[in-house]
Structures are given as C-alpha cells and as structure tokens.
Amino acid sequence: MKGKGLLAAFLLAVGLCFVPAFGYGEVRHGMWERNATKMEVSLLEARVTYMMYNPTNFLSVRFLHDPVGIVGGTRKFPEGVDTENKI
C-alpha cells in the first residue's frame, strides 16, 4: 500500500514537471507595441508616483487625456461640458 502511494506521488510529480511546457507559446512581436504620447507617459508617471507615496491607502485612480473630445460625447455629462484637450 505504501509502495502504491509512493509510486502515485512520483508519477504525479513527474507529470507536473511537464505541465508548464504545454502553456508555452511564442509572443508575436509588435502585438503589444504602441507609441505613447508625452501626455500618456506623464500621466502614468503621476499615477505611479501617487501610489508610491501612499503605499498602504492609495485610491485606485486612472487618468485619461481626451485630445479630441470623444469622451464628452460618449459619457453622460451635463450639456455644455467640453472635454476636448482636458484630463
């Protein structure tokens, strides 16, 4: 009985050694690359700096720069709110 348990544990350990190899795949180059604007980099740096200064109690913040005013048309803002070139 002890031998069967040892054999089962050994086979399970050997089988689990090959599991990560099945999930391995090649990442297509250029798939995640995108040119970031200076504004996007600055906002990301501000977000990271905020989180670093408040490591235990930071709020989840996300900054969005709207260079052409698309967000104002898709969100329900009061009439007359202009989001063009604003954060």
C-alpha positions in Angstrom: 0.0 0.0 0.0 2.8 2.4 0.9 4.6 1.5 -2.4 1.5 2.4 -4.4 1.2 5.8 -2.7 4.9 6.5 -3.3 4.5 5.4 -7.0 1.5 7.7 -7.4 3.3 10.6 -5.8 6.3 10.1 -8.0 4.2 9.9 -11.2 2.3 13.0 -10.2 5.5 14.9 -9.6 6.9 13.8 -12.9 3.7 14.6 -14.7 3.6 18.1 -13.1 7.1 18.8 -14.4 5.7 18.8 -18.0 2.6 21.0 -17.3 4.3 24.4 -17.8 5.6 23.3 -21.2 2.1 22.9 -22.6 1.3 26.6 -21.9 4.4 27.9 -23.5 3.8 29.9 -26.7 5.6 32.4 -28.8 4.6 36.0 -28.3 4.0 37.8 -31.6 6.3 40.8 -31.9 4.7 44.1 -32.3 1.4 42.9 -30.8 1.8 45.0 -27.6 3.9 47.8 -29.0 2.4 51.2 -29.4 3.8 54.7 -29.5 2.9 56.6 -26.3 2.4 60.3 -26.3 4.3 62.5 -23.8 1.0 63.2 -22.1 0.3 59.5 -21.6 3.7 58.9 -20.1 3.4 61.9 -17.8 0.0 60.7 -16.5 1.3 57.2 -15.9 4.3 58.6 -14.0 1.9 60.7 -11.9 -0.2 57.7 -11.1 2.8 55.6 -10.1 4.3 58.4 -8.0 0.9 58.8 -6.2 0.8 55.1 -5.4 4.4 55.1 -4.2 3.8 58.0 -1.8 0.7 56.3 -0.4 1.6 52.6 -0.4 -1.0 51.5 2.2 -4.0 53.6 1.5 -3.9 54.8 -2.1 -7.1 55.1 -4.1 -7.5 53.4 -7.4 -7.0 56.3 -9.9 -6.9 56.4 -13.6 -6.1 59.5 -15.7 -7.4 59.9 -19.2 -6.4 62.6 -21.6 -9.0 63.5 -24.2 -7.2 65.3 -27.0 -10.2 65.4 -29.4 -13.2 65.5 -27.2 -14.5 61.9 -27.7 -15.1 61.2 -24.0 -17.6 64.1 -23.7 -19.8 62.6 -26.4 -19.7 59.0 -25.1 -20.3 59.7 -21.4 -23.4 61.3 -19.8 -22.1 64.7 -18.9 -24.3 67.7 -18.4 -25.0 69.7 -21.6 -22.2 72.1 -22.5 -19.3 70.2 -20.9 -16.3 70.3 -23.2 -13.7 67.6 -22.6 -11.5 68.4 -25.6 -7.8 68.5 -24.6 -8.6 68.0 -20.9 -7.6 65.4 -18.4 
